Amino acid sequence: MRMPVSIRLMTATIFLIHPFADRPRTVQTMQTRIIVLDRHALLRRGVVALAREAHADWQCADTDTLDGLREALTSETEVLALVDLDHHELDGADGLTALINAHPAHIFVGLSGDDDRAAILTCLTAGARGYMLRTTNTAQFVRALETILDGGVFAPATLTAVARPAPLTLSNPRMAVMPELTERQRDVFNLLAEGCPTKTIARRLDLAVGTVKVHLAVIYRTLGATSRLEAVTKAHRLYAAG
């Protein structure tokens, strides 16, 4: 079962879906191993050089074959795998799903030049912990890696830009999909959709963190979601359909 995550809008070009609160890992305290699978030597070696420059203690490697990636994933130490989603050996989203299912102890991040919202959702739904665009600037790229390694999930702002939810008010016709939510639960959902983590929602609504978690549980149940990421994804799909 996936644990809840929250979303925070960081810049005009990216947003970060932030950490699993109960997860003890931090980028500073545990060994970090990164493997980059990509067709293009210049890109994969550039990513490795960038990561090493940002964090000299990170162990980074690259490969241009799926077998090379699989070999790296035999490690008992957690590996973050940046995977070229258009690699000819991968077979698209199905191939990524197969990799994630075969190696559940490791972290997978899609690497693509496609910023289409549907492609991003497909990647995240497959179980990837991130979706990185080849056009991401270097500072954002490093911050994204740090976020993912710290237990979060990363995706481009495209995911929210297409269908940013309107506030859930009593007069909003889209509210019919969740008529059982109370006014306070709608307030919580509005802030959730804006990307606020639980503690920020509690502070802005002057509620206890435990109370916010109770409201979030109701929202997840109403949407048929098991995590914050899934709840927000489903909400955006509802708004896009509406």
Phi, psi and omega in degrees: 000129181286143180270155184298144172228164179236164184244135176231128178281119186262317180214182179289346186246343180220159165225154183244133178260113200262176220294161168289113189298327185271000184277126187281348187291139169226155182293341183274333192253349182235151180299138182243126177237130181233135175234134181246118173257117179205149180291332189258117183300320182299316182291310186294322179287330174294319178297316179299315180297319179297315181296318179294323179294322181286322183220098184298338182275352178287136175266113187238144178212168178221159178207155177248009181233151177293325177297322177297320177294313181301322178297318179296328183281358174282352180298142176283342177276140180303133180241137170263118182254117173270117191243123174294109184290345179256011180297136187294340180269352190274327184067043172060215184297325179296320179293321178295316178301318180297319178297315181296317180293326181283336183227065186293345182279351184251168183255132180240137179228127178283141178238121187206162173262000184264115179261023177294134184300319181297321179294321179296314180298320179299317180296312181292322179296329178293343179114003177293150180265006177184165178219112185251132176273144178295340181270000179299135180286164190298319181295317179294323181298314180295317179298322178296315178300317180298318179298314181297316180292338178270010175101004181263187178230145183237140174209154177294158179295345177307327182300326179259337186294330184286324187216063179293124184299140170283153178305141180274101179241168181299331183272353181284118183299335179291344180293348179297338180287342179223060186293340183280352179289139176281171179299320180293323177294327175293323176299316179297317181295320178304314181289325175300314181293332177286345179103016182279133173289169186304315183295324178292318177301315180299316181293316184289330180260002180057049180238158173288148179302320179298323178293319178298319180296324177295315178298319179297322179299321178294318180297315179300315181297320180297322180275351184072034183249153179249358180209166178295318178302313181295321180298313181293321178299314180295321179298315179297324177294322177298316181291324178295323179289332182278000000 
